[in-house]
Amino acid sequence: MTDPLTPYGNKPMVTPIVNAVNYEYRDFEVLRQITDGEIDGYTYHRDDNPTVRAVEKKIAALEGAEDCIVCTSGMAACTMVYLTYLKAGDHLILFHDIYGAHYKVSLVLERLGVEVTWLNADDSIRLEQYVKANTAMIFLETPTNPLCKIVDIVAARGVADKVGARLIVDNTFATPFHQNPLPLGAHLVVHSATKALGGHNDLMAGAIAGPKREYDKLWFTRQAIGATLDAYSASLLERGLKTFVLRSARMAENARAVAEQLRGHPRVNRLSYPGLTDDPGHAVARRQMHDGYGGIMAFDIGRTQEDAKRFISALKVVCHAVSLGSTESLICIPYLTTMLYLPPERRTTFGVKPNTVRLSVGIEPVENILEDLNQALNAV
Ligand SMILES: Cc1ncc(COP(=O)(O)O)c(C=O)c1O
């Protein structure tokens, strides 16, 4: 049968957006072949979609993975991982230094009988002391959100292997341009594709990359809970990926210049950027990251939250907004935004202060960013 999209063999340059929820079966034999897994075919959007499948293959290639499964958001991806691999009685190790919404998910997991232990990224060298016979999963970010601390992926895999736990690495901050956790030992890589993979603040998506057999398990969960991405967002994500390498290189280059300017500024304290040679995470970052150190950094402004607010309010180029990894430079006070999900006493346990800011450097002309940050620092 002639493919209506390629009647003369000419393929569209862009994966078509297939909005169909369901597909008309050619006959019962085709239905049987699809449901028995003998042929690839589409039946219902919650199961699979060709636009989504195309972008999954591209993210898998970026991560050097056999396959990738995409879903509705980064948190949906993390939750799919938890639901697929954890059961009552299992022990999960989480780092305080991860995206705040994990705390909420951890409350749900505890209600379902999963035991959760939290540790600080600074304590990751003592990770071995935290694992137990029932530790089923270690979930980490590196660099961490928001303080950009570095966790040694190879060492974490060594500890996970002692008890047969799965190591999951959220690679959202580093992106596959700078870091590929799978060859370093992660069992699975998770992304908020809302961030640098999409890159334009116009879509929400999550991705999990890893071996094909894990795709099948994760697919089961996605199909069951209905977290399949819509085709339009998948198409936007595919378009974002076309410039991913260019954007990532520019962000890292801009971020390095910004970090160099900010270091030593009298109103900037505790600047954390793994690309700085005196950063505590630099040695490990140099081993496990490549082609630079990404576009994100964290630092304290002055001494109080009022100082940080004055600084942010004076910015003209850098936007005061959550999220990260986009074409625009974005800045926020995590204490008032991403950490808001945490009870107040937990917000500061791992080093975030009320005047800490997280800056995601964009692809604007670097002189515009540098000048903007400078004039805003003078306003503090
Ligand atoms: C490192 C990291 N992981 C996961 C998430 C969650 O992603 P999403 O907002 O797409 O659900 C975020 C969100 O900021 C994040 O920064």
The ligand as an SDF file (V2000), in Angstrom:
LIG
                    3D

 16 16  0  0  0  0  0  0  0  0999 V2000
   16.7200   18.5800   37.2880 C   0  0  0  0  0  0  0  0  0  0  0  0
   15.2370   18.5350   37.0720 C   0  0  0  0  0  0  0  0  0  0  0  0
   14.6320   17.3450   36.9730 N   0  0  0  0  0  0  0  0  0  0  0  0
   13.2920   17.2560   36.7850 C   0  0  0  0  0  0  0  0  0  0  0  0
   12.5020   18.3840   36.7270 C   0  0  0  0  0  0  0  0  0  0  0  0
   11.0330   18.2670   36.5020 C   0  0  0  0  0  0  0  0  0  0  0  0
   10.7420   18.5630   35.1660 O   0  0  0  0  0  0  0  0  0  0  0  0
    9.3150   19.0450   34.6470 P   0  0  0  0  0  0  0  0  0  0  0  0
    9.1220   20.4380   35.1200 O   0  0  0  0  0  0  0  0  0  0  0  0
    9.4280   18.9060   33.1520 O   0  0  0  0  0  0  0  0  0  0  0  0
    8.3090   18.1070   35.2340 O   0  0  0  0  0  0  0  0  0  0  0  0
   13.0900   19.6410   36.8280 C   0  0  0  0  0  0  0  0  0  0  0  0
   12.2740   20.8550   36.7620 C   0  0  0  0  0  0  0  0  0  0  0  0
   12.7400   21.9590   36.9420 O   0  0  0  0  0  0  0  0  0  0  0  0
   14.5060   19.7260   37.0120 C   0  0  0  0  0  0  0  0  0  0  0  0
   15.1360   20.8990   37.1240 O   0  0  0  0  0  0  0  0  0  0  0  0
  1  2  1  0
  2  3  1  0
  2 15  2  0
  3  4  2  0
  4  5  1  0
  5  6  1  0
  5 12  2  0
  6  7  1  0
  7  8  1  0
  8  9  2  0
  8 10  1  0
  8 11  1  0
 12 13  1  0
 12 15  1  0
 13 14  2  0
 15 16  1  0
M  END
$$$$
